[in-house]
Every structure is written in structure tokens, then in C-alpha cells.
């Protein structure tokens, strides 16, 4: 028999009003023609056009002139490389030119789904028995490009959820360009990508034990200039740059509300989307709290598992995950070390659940098979729905399963606390399957979660609704654990 599940009234659906301004690349020929038209404008016409543009869009964005200035700088750099100098322009023409190379992008016009929930770093000003939470979502817009967005709320002592009203304003993070790379791990990933050893050594030998992006580009330039390389080795050099672009840091201003922050793809490795971030509150050996998220970067052809780290949800560091155990999708980090090692769930073959242990949080080798499909409603594949949750009875893992007609359902597994390779129990029936209201959407018949939490002996599960919206459900922990142990 299935365990009773309480579906909550809280719902999130796509809001097309939430837009950011992206750079609009119009192609070389059209760019040159557009620049020439603006340069030829009389100053009074340019000023009038700028006033019109600002009147139309200033209420839709904060500091829109800063964005126009940034986009003008990109155009100027492009024109400089073509020997078309932009000199002597008035501030009005600079801003106007930047506006022509700007476009609005609705980050969640298509879908707002696959949430993950963690305890917020800020627990001040709460009533007894309440907890402040941060919920991340996968927001998807035009072209099916996914990004990470956040909402904050409170679960009160009765288990009711109250979310802060989000504003229409959205802010992209500032990218920190001087990211420091560690040579040993960077070279290890290059070998894992099966690049030619001589190219790896040629580039790496020009660098110190730690290096920044500019130093790497200089080493690559020197390698290219040594002699003419084959097409294969030229491609290998491009892949080194591809890997370097997958490391970065971003930060938001502290005076932005968390619902205004969007982590939009900024590197080539994720230009087609940041998918299904699984956030976890991680407690280190020294008691330090960190927040990690595993997610899948997608460039349109290749996926790259990546790790995101933050302490305050303002400053984020992103880097790839390495090793045999960090292949495919569905990685989820345990919330603390086990027997002195980091632990991670994965699905390296796309079908079964694996578990791995490591001394390094970004290097995962020798995964062990943990769980295979057993019931008919999980015959296609199984996997985790977020990081394991520690209970007195064991590690609770919310899982997903795919069965007939590619229907996704949620279930649960219990692992031994000291030896999580040992399965204590798993449900014989799904915990949540799509009901009539949830099964219609962009991808029908799907419920999916990226991370739940326990509050006041209730398991709170945020979950996606057929890849369109998101809802929440709660389950009594006593009933769930009793069923798992039976």
C-alpha cells in the first residue's frame, strides 16, 4: 500500500515577465551596417532615439544604462579588431549603440520546474518551530536554455509554507575573470577527455602549479606558434580552451533579493543550459557550513557534470567534476563526510544508481553499484532526487523511477548510516506519481525533485510538474521510515 502524501497548495508556474537583457550578436555584416547608421545620425536624432529607448525600458530593468555601456564596449572591441575605430562618440551615441546590441530574454517563459530545497543561511527573526528555506528552480526560456533561479520562504511550526513575493526584476551575476586553476586536476581532466599526451604536456609545461585564464591562453598561443599542428591536435587545443571556460566564479550584489538572482549560462560548456541543480547544506569536519550543488552543463552536444559552491548565495564558484564516477547526469553529494571521505550518488550508466567515495570533492573514481531497477514502475531507469538526508535510522534517499509510457514517479530508499553501500530498505510502491492535474505539461507524466528536507518530523518534497511548474508535498517521517524498515 502507498504511504499517504499531503500535496500542498503552493504552486510555482512560469512567469514570462521576468526578463534579463542579453547581448544581441547580429552577425559581422549587419553589425558593421548598423554601426555605420548610428555613426551617421545627427546628434539630436541620436539623443531623441536614446530618450525614447530609455523611456520604453527603464522601468523594466535596473541600471539599464550600465548594460548598454557594457554592450557598447563589446561592439567597440569587435570594431577595433576589424580596424573600424569608434572614436569621438558622444555618450548618447555610445548608449544608443549599446541598446541596438541588446535583447530581452524571458528566463522562465517555457518552464519553471525541478526544485531543490535547503535551509537558508539566514535563520534570524523567526517564530519558534519555523525555518527559513531557499528553493532553487530550473528556469527555461526561449531555445530551451535553462538557468538557476531562487525563491525564499518559511515553513512554520504547522508545516505550512509561506513564500516571499518575487519581484519582476532579475539580475545576472557579475563574472569574476581571474579564476585560479590547479594544474594537477586540470591536466587529469584533459587526460580523461583522451586528448593527445604531447599537446597536454606542451601546454601544461608552460604553466605553474596554479594559473589563471590569461596565462593558459598565452601557453596555448605559444604551443600553436611552435609549428603547424594536425587538425586533430588543433581540435585538442580547442578542447583545452573549452575545459578552461567551464571554470568560473560569479557574484551578486548583496542588496539584491535572492529571488532577483539568476545564474545564467556564461561558459561555452553550458551555453545550452544549466540543468537540475541539486543543492545540499554540507557540514565540514570543523563544523563549517557550505552549500554545494551538482548540476549538468549542456553545450548542445555534450554534457559536463559540474559542482557549484557558495556560503552566502551571493558569491558562487563553479568547476567541473572529474573521474569515472562523475559521468552522465544525476550526481548528488552527501551532506557530510562518511568515514573521512566525501560520498556521492551517481547514475553513470543512465539506468542504475551508483555510490562513490573520494578524498577530493571534485574527483570521483571507482563507483560501486548501489541499486538497480526492481519493480515494473522503475524498469527503464532509477536515480536519486537530490542529496541523501540523514536520519536516526539511516540515510534517506528520495529517488525517481521511470516505468511504462515513460511515466516518472518518486520513491524512497534507506541506506546504512556508517556503510551507505548497504541498502536497508526501499519502497515497494511509488511515493508520488503524477495525478490528473500534474500529468499535463511540456513533458507529460513526470514528477521530479532535486532535493527535499525534513522539518518537524515531516518530509517536505518540492517537485517538478511535467517539466512545466513546481509543487510541494509532505510525508510523515514515522510512517515513511516504518514502511522502509519493514
C-alpha positions as CSV (number, residue, x, y, z in Angstrom):
1,X,0.0,0.0,0.0
2,X,1.2,3.5,-0.8
3,X,2.0,5.9,2.1
4,X,-0.3,8.9,2.5
5,X,1.1,12.1,0.9
6,X,-0.2,15.6,1.6
7,X,0.0,17.8,-1.5
8,X,0.3,21.4,-0.5
9,X,-1.4,24.3,-2.2
10,X,1.8,26.2,-3.0
11,X,2.5,26.2,-6.7
12,X,5.1,27.9,-8.9
13,X,4.4,28.4,-12.7
14,X,6.4,30.2,-15.4
15,X,6.3,34.0,-15.3
16,X,7.2,35.4,-18.7
17,X,7.5,38.9,-17.2
18,X,10.8,38.1,-15.6
19,X,13.4,39.1,-18.2
20,X,17.1,39.8,-18.4
21,X,19.0,41.8,-21.0
22,X,21.4,39.7,-23.1
23,X,24.0,40.7,-25.7
24,X,22.5,40.6,-29.2
25,X,25.0,39.3,-31.8
26,X,23.7,40.4,-35.2
27,X,26.5,38.9,-37.3
28,X,29.5,40.8,-38.7
29,X,28.0,42.3,-41.9
30,X,24.8,43.5,-40.2
31,X,26.8,44.8,-37.2
32,X,29.0,46.9,-39.4
33,X,26.0,48.3,-41.3
34,X,24.2,49.1,-38.0
35,X,27.3,50.8,-36.6
36,X,27.6,53.0,-39.7
37,X,23.9,54.0,-39.5
38,X,24.3,55.1,-35.9
39,X,27.5,57.0,-36.6
40,X,25.8,58.9,-39.4
41,X,22.9,60.0,-37.2
42,X,22.7,63.7,-36.3
43,X,23.4,64.2,-32.6
44,X,19.9,65.5,-31.9
45,X,18.3,62.4,-33.6
46,X,20.6,60.1,-31.6
47,X,19.6,61.8,-28.3
48,X,15.9,61.6,-29.2
49,X,16.2,57.9,-30.1
50,X,18.0,57.2,-26.8
51,X,15.4,59.1,-24.8
52,X,12.7,57.0,-26.4
53,X,14.5,53.8,-25.7
54,X,15.1,54.6,-22.1
55,X,11.5,55.6,-21.6
56,X,10.4,52.3,-23.0
57,X,12.7,50.0,-21.0
58,X,14.0,51.8,-17.9
59,X,11.1,50.6,-15.8
60,X,11.7,47.0,-16.8
61,X,15.3,46.9,-15.6
62,X,17.6,48.4,-13.0
63,X,20.6,50.3,-14.2
64,X,19.8,49.7,-17.9
65,X,22.4,52.3,-19.0
66,X,25.1,50.2,-17.4
67,X,24.0,47.3,-19.6
68,X,24.1,49.4,-22.7
69,X,27.6,50.6,-21.8
70,X,28.8,47.1,-21.4
71,X,27.3,46.0,-24.7
72,X,28.8,49.1,-26.4
73,X,32.2,48.0,-25.1
74,X,31.8,44.6,-26.8
75,X,30.8,46.2,-30.1
76,X,33.8,48.6,-29.8
77,X,36.2,45.7,-29.2
78,X,34.8,43.9,-32.3
79,X,35.1,47.1,-34.4
80,X,38.7,47.6,-33.2
81,X,39.6,44.1,-34.4
82,X,38.1,45.0,-37.8
83,X,40.1,48.2,-38.0
84,X,36.9,50.3,-37.7
85,X,37.7,52.6,-34.8
86,X,34.9,54.1,-32.8
87,X,36.4,57.5,-31.7
88,X,34.9,60.7,-30.7
89,X,31.4,59.3,-30.0
90,X,29.1,61.2,-27.6
91,X,27.8,59.4,-24.5
92,X,24.4,59.4,-26.1
93,X,25.6,57.6,-29.2
94,X,27.6,55.1,-27.2
95,X,24.5,54.2,-25.1
96,X,22.3,54.1,-28.2
97,X,24.7,51.8,-30.0
98,X,24.7,49.5,-26.9
99,X,20.9,49.4,-27.0
100,X,20.9,48.1,-30.5
101,X,23.1,45.2,-29.4
102,X,20.7,44.3,-26.5
103,X,17.7,42.0,-26.3
104,X,15.4,40.9,-23.6
105,X,15.3,37.2,-22.7
106,X,12.5,35.8,-20.6
107,X,14.3,33.2,-18.5
108,X,11.2,31.2,-17.4
109,X,8.8,31.7,-20.3
110,X,8.7,28.0,-21.1
111,X,9.1,26.2,-17.8
112,X,9.9,26.6,-14.0
113,X,10.5,23.2,-12.5
114,X,12.7,20.6,-10.8
115,X,13.2,22.4,-7.5
116,X,15.8,21.7,-4.8
117,X,15.3,22.9,-1.2
118,X,17.8,23.7,1.6
119,X,17.8,25.5,4.9
120,X,18.8,29.2,4.4
121,X,22.0,30.6,6.0
122,X,19.7,33.3,7.5
123,X,17.6,32.0,10.3
124,X,17.0,35.3,12.1
125,X,13.7,36.8,13.2
126,X,11.7,33.5,13.1
127,X,8.9,32.3,15.3
128,X,9.6,29.1,17.4
129,X,9.2,26.0,15.3
130,X,9.7,27.8,11.9
131,X,12.6,27.6,9.5
132,X,13.6,29.8,6.6
133,X,14.3,28.0,3.3
134,X,15.8,28.6,-0.1
135,X,14.3,26.8,-3.1
136,X,16.2,26.7,-6.3
137,X,14.4,26.1,-9.6
138,X,15.4,25.2,-13.2
139,X,14.0,28.1,-15.3
140,X,13.8,27.5,-19.0
141,X,13.2,30.1,-21.7
142,X,13.3,30.5,-25.5
143,X,15.5,27.9,-27.2
144,X,15.2,25.6,-24.1
145,X,18.1,27.4,-22.3
146,X,18.0,26.6,-18.6
147,X,19.3,28.6,-15.7
148,X,19.2,28.5,-11.9
149,X,16.9,30.9,-10.0
150,X,15.9,31.1,-6.3
151,X,13.0,31.8,-4.1
152,X,12.9,32.2,-0.3
153,X,10.2,31.3,2.1
154,X,9.3,30.0,5.6
155,X,7.9,26.6,6.8
156,X,6.1,27.4,10.0
157,X,5.5,25.1,13.0
158,X,2.4,23.7,11.4
159,X,4.2,22.7,8.2
160,X,2.6,25.4,6.1
161,X,4.8,27.1,3.6
162,X,4.9,30.9,3.1
163,X,7.0,32.3,0.2
164,X,8.1,35.9,-0.2
165,X,6.7,37.6,-3.2
166,X,9.1,37.8,-6.0
167,X,9.8,41.0,-8.0
168,X,9.9,41.1,-11.8
169,X,13.4,42.4,-11.6
170,X,16.1,39.9,-12.4
171,X,19.9,40.4,-12.1
172,X,22.6,38.4,-13.8
173,X,25.7,37.7,-11.8
174,X,29.0,39.6,-12.3
175,X,31.6,37.1,-13.7
176,X,35.0,37.1,-11.9
177,X,37.5,36.6,-14.6
178,X,40.7,35.8,-12.6
179,X,39.7,32.3,-11.7
180,X,42.7,30.2,-10.4
181,X,43.2,26.7,-11.9
182,X,45.0,23.9,-10.2
183,X,47.4,22.3,-12.8
184,X,47.2,18.7,-11.5
185,X,43.4,18.5,-11.6
186,X,43.1,20.4,-14.8
187,X,45.6,18.0,-16.5
188,X,43.8,15.0,-15.1
189,X,40.6,16.1,-16.7
190,X,42.3,16.6,-20.0
191,X,43.6,13.0,-19.9
192,X,40.2,11.8,-19.0
193,X,39.0,13.6,-22.2
194,X,41.5,11.4,-24.1
195,X,43.4,14.4,-25.6
196,X,46.9,13.7,-27.1
197,X,49.6,13.5,-24.3
198,X,52.1,15.6,-26.2
199,X,49.6,18.5,-26.5
200,X,48.7,18.3,-22.9
201,X,52.3,18.3,-21.8
202,X,53.3,21.1,-24.3
203,X,50.7,23.4,-22.8
204,X,50.9,22.3,-19.1
205,X,54.7,22.5,-19.0
206,X,54.5,26.3,-19.7
207,X,52.3,26.8,-16.6
208,X,52.9,26.8,-12.8
209,X,51.2,24.6,-10.3
210,X,48.4,27.3,-10.3
211,X,47.5,29.5,-13.2
212,X,44.8,31.9,-14.4
213,X,42.9,32.0,-17.7
214,X,45.1,34.6,-19.3
215,X,48.3,32.5,-18.6
216,X,46.6,29.5,-20.1
217,X,45.7,31.4,-23.3
218,X,49.3,32.6,-23.6
219,X,50.6,29.0,-23.2
220,X,48.2,27.8,-25.9
221,X,49.2,30.6,-28.2
222,X,52.9,29.6,-27.8
223,X,52.0,25.9,-28.5
224,X,50.2,26.9,-31.7
225,X,53.1,29.0,-32.9
226,X,55.7,26.3,-32.4
227,X,54.8,24.5,-35.6
228,X,51.8,23.6,-37.7
229,X,49.7,21.1,-35.9
230,X,47.4,18.5,-37.4
231,X,43.7,19.0,-37.5
232,X,43.3,16.5,-34.6
233,X,45.8,18.5,-32.5
234,X,44.2,21.8,-33.3
235,X,40.9,20.3,-32.1
236,X,42.7,19.2,-28.9
237,X,43.8,22.7,-28.3
238,X,40.3,24.0,-28.7
239,X,39.1,21.4,-26.2
240,X,41.6,22.7,-23.7
241,X,40.1,26.1,-24.0
242,X,36.6,24.5,-23.8
243,X,37.6,23.0,-20.4
244,X,39.1,26.2,-19.1
245,X,35.8,28.0,-19.9
246,X,33.9,25.6,-17.7
247,X,35.6,27.0,-14.5
248,X,34.4,30.4,-13.3
249,X,33.2,32.5,-10.3
250,X,30.2,34.8,-10.2
251,X,28.8,37.1,-7.6
252,X,25.7,39.1,-7.0
253,X,25.3,42.4,-5.1
254,X,24.3,41.8,-1.5
255,X,21.5,44.3,-1.8
256,X,19.6,42.2,-4.4
257,X,16.8,40.0,-3.1
258,X,17.5,36.3,-3.6
259,X,14.5,36.0,-6.0
260,X,16.2,38.5,-8.3
261,X,19.4,36.4,-8.8
262,X,19.8,34.2,-11.8
263,X,22.8,32.0,-12.6
264,X,22.5,32.1,-16.4
265,X,24.9,30.1,-18.6
266,X,28.1,32.1,-19.0
267,X,30.6,29.5,-20.3
268,X,30.6,27.7,-23.7
269,X,30.2,24.3,-21.9
270,X,26.8,25.3,-20.7
271,X,25.6,27.6,-23.4
272,X,22.5,25.5,-23.9
273,X,21.6,25.2,-20.3
274,X,22.3,24.6,-16.6
275,X,20.2,21.6,-15.7
276,X,18.8,20.2,-12.5
277,X,20.9,21.7,-9.7
278,X,20.9,19.6,-6.6
279,X,21.7,21.8,-3.6
280,X,22.9,20.5,-0.2
281,X,23.9,22.1,3.0
282,X,27.2,20.5,3.7
283,X,28.8,20.4,7.2
284,X,32.6,20.0,7.2
285,X,34.8,18.3,9.8
286,X,35.4,21.6,11.5
287,X,31.7,22.5,11.7
288,X,31.9,24.9,8.8
289,X,28.7,25.1,6.7
290,X,29.0,25.2,2.9
291,X,26.4,24.9,0.2
292,X,27.1,22.8,-2.8
293,X,25.1,22.0,-5.9
294,X,25.8,19.4,-8.6
295,X,24.4,20.2,-12.0
296,X,24.6,19.2,-15.6
297,X,26.1,21.7,-18.1
298,X,25.0,21.2,-21.7
299,X,26.5,22.8,-24.8
300,X,24.1,21.4,-27.3
301,X,26.1,18.2,-27.9
302,X,28.0,17.2,-24.8
303,X,27.1,17.2,-21.1
304,X,29.6,18.1,-18.4
305,X,28.8,17.4,-14.7
306,X,29.8,20.4,-12.6
307,X,30.0,21.5,-8.9
308,X,28.8,24.8,-7.6
309,X,29.9,26.1,-4.2
310,X,28.7,29.0,-2.1
311,X,28.4,30.1,1.6
312,X,26.1,33.1,1.2
313,X,24.2,32.6,-2.2
314,X,25.9,35.8,-3.4
315,X,29.3,34.5,-4.4
316,X,29.5,31.2,-6.3
317,X,32.4,29.2,-7.6
318,X,31.9,26.7,-10.4
319,X,34.2,23.9,-11.6
320,X,33.9,20.5,-13.4
321,X,33.7,17.1,-11.7
322,X,36.2,14.5,-12.8
323,X,36.5,10.7,-12.8
324,X,34.7,7.6,-13.8
325,X,32.1,8.2,-11.1
326,X,31.3,11.7,-12.4
327,X,29.9,10.7,-15.8
328,X,26.4,11.2,-17.1
329,X,23.7,13.1,-15.1
330,X,22.2,12.6,-11.6
331,X,25.1,13.3,-9.2
332,X,24.2,14.1,-5.6
333,X,26.6,14.8,-2.8
334,X,26.1,13.5,0.8
335,X,25.7,16.4,3.4
336,X,28.9,15.3,5.3
337,X,31.9,13.1,5.0
338,X,31.4,9.4,5.8
339,X,34.4,7.6,7.4
340,X,36.6,10.5,6.5
341,X,35.6,10.6,2.8
342,X,33.2,12.6,0.7
343,X,30.4,10.5,-0.7
344,X,28.3,10.9,-3.9
345,X,25.4,9.2,-5.6
346,X,25.5,8.9,-9.4
347,X,23.9,7.2,-12.4
348,X,26.9,6.6,-14.7
349,X,25.2,4.2,-17.0
350,X,21.9,6.0,-17.2
351,X,20.0,3.2,-15.6
352,X,21.2,2.2,-12.2
353,X,22.2,4.1,-9.0
354,X,25.9,4.0,-8.0
355,X,27.8,5.3,-5.0
356,X,31.4,6.6,-4.7
357,X,33.8,7.9,-2.1
358,X,36.7,10.3,-2.5
359,X,39.3,12.3,-0.7
360,X,38.7,15.2,-3.1
361,X,35.3,16.7,-3.6
362,X,35.7,17.1,-7.4
363,X,37.4,13.8,-8.2
364,X,35.3,10.6,-8.3
365,X,36.7,7.2,-9.3
366,X,35.6,3.6,-8.8
367,X,31.9,3.9,-8.3
368,X,30.0,0.9,-6.8
369,X,26.6,-0.3,-8.0
370,X,24.1,0.5,-5.3
371,X,20.6,-0.1,-6.7
372,X,19.1,-1.5,-9.9
373,X,15.5,-1.4,-11.1
374,X,13.4,-3.9,-9.3
375,X,9.7,-3.1,-9.7
376,X,7.9,-2.7,-13.1
377,X,7.4,1.1,-12.5
378,X,11.1,1.5,-12.4
379,X,12.3,-0.9,-15.2
380,X,13.5,1.9,-17.5
381,X,15.8,3.7,-15.0
382,X,16.2,4.8,-11.4
383,X,18.2,7.5,-9.8
384,X,18.3,10.0,-6.9
385,X,16.2,13.0,-6.5
386,X,18.7,15.0,-4.5
387,X,21.2,14.6,-1.7
388,X,20.6,11.9,0.9
389,X,19.0,13.2,4.2
390,X,20.5,12.0,7.5
391,X,18.0,10.4,9.9
392,X,18.5,8.4,13.1
393,X,17.5,5.3,11.1
394,X,19.8,5.8,8.1
395,X,20.4,7.9,5.0
396,X,17.0,8.7,3.4
397,X,17.3,9.0,-0.4
398,X,14.4,10.2,-2.4
399,X,14.5,8.5,-5.7
400,X,12.9,8.8,-9.1
401,X,11.9,5.9,-11.3
402,X,10.7,5.6,-14.9
403,X,8.2,3.0,-16.0
404,X,5.5,2.2,-18.6
405,X,4.7,5.1,-21.1
406,X,7.8,6.8,-19.7
407,X,6.0,7.9,-16.5
408,X,8.2,9.3,-13.8
409,X,7.4,8.7,-10.2
410,X,9.1,9.4,-6.8
411,X,10.1,6.7,-4.3
412,X,12.5,6.3,-1.4
413,X,15.4,4.2,-0.2
414,X,17.1,3.9,3.2
415,X,20.9,3.4,3.4
416,X,23.0,2.4,6.4
417,X,24.5,5.4,8.2
418,X,28.0,4.0,8.6
419,X,28.1,2.0,5.4
420,X,25.8,3.6,2.8
421,X,26.7,0.9,0.3
422,X,24.3,-1.3,2.3
423,X,20.6,-0.8,1.4
424,X,18.3,-1.2,4.5
425,X,15.1,-0.9,2.6
426,X,13.2,0.6,-0.4
427,X,9.5,1.2,-1.0
428,X,7.5,-1.4,-2.9
429,X,5.2,1.3,-4.3
430,X,5.9,4.8,-5.6
431,X,5.7,7.6,-3.1
432,X,4.3,10.2,-5.6
433,X,3.1,9.6,-9.1
434,X,1.5,12.4,-11.3
435,X,-2.2,12.9,-10.6
436,X,-4.6,14.2,-13.2
437,X,-3.6,17.9,-12.6
438,X,0.1,17.2,-12.7
439,X,0.5,14.9,-15.7
440,X,-0.1,17.6,-18.4
441,X,2.7,19.8,-19.4
442,X,5.8,20.3,-21.6
443,X,6.8,16.7,-20.9
444,X,3.7,14.8,-19.7
445,X,3.6,12.3,-16.9
446,X,6.6,13.5,-15.0
447,X,7.2,14.3,-11.3
448,X,10.8,15.0,-10.4
449,X,12.7,16.5,-7.5
450,X,16.2,17.8,-6.9
451,X,16.3,17.9,-3.2
452,X,14.0,17.6,-0.1
453,X,14.3,18.3,3.6
454,X,12.9,17.3,6.9
455,X,11.1,19.8,9.3
456,X,9.2,18.9,12.4
457,X,9.2,15.2,11.6
458,X,7.7,15.9,8.1
459,X,9.5,15.2,4.9
460,X,8.9,18.2,2.6
461,X,9.4,17.4,-1.1
462,X,9.4,20.1,-3.7
463,X,8.9,18.5,-7.2
464,X,8.5,19.5,-10.8
465,X,5.2,19.1,-12.6
466,X,5.7,17.6,-16.0
467,X,8.6,19.9,-16.8
468,X,6.3,23.0,-16.6
469,X,5.7,24.1,-13.0
470,X,6.5,23.1,-9.4
471,X,4.6,22.0,-6.4
472,X,5.2,20.7,-2.8
473,X,4.2,17.6,-0.8
474,X,4.8,16.4,2.7
475,X,5.1,12.9,4.2
476,X,5.0,11.8,7.8
477,X,8.5,10.5,8.7
478,X,7.3,7.9,11.2
479,X,5.1,6.3,8.5
480,X,7.8,6.5,5.8
481,X,10.6,5.0,8.0
482,X,8.3,2.3,9.3
483,X,7.5,1.3,5.7
484,X,11.1,1.4,4.6
485,X,12.3,-0.8,7.5
486,X,9.5,-3.3,7.0
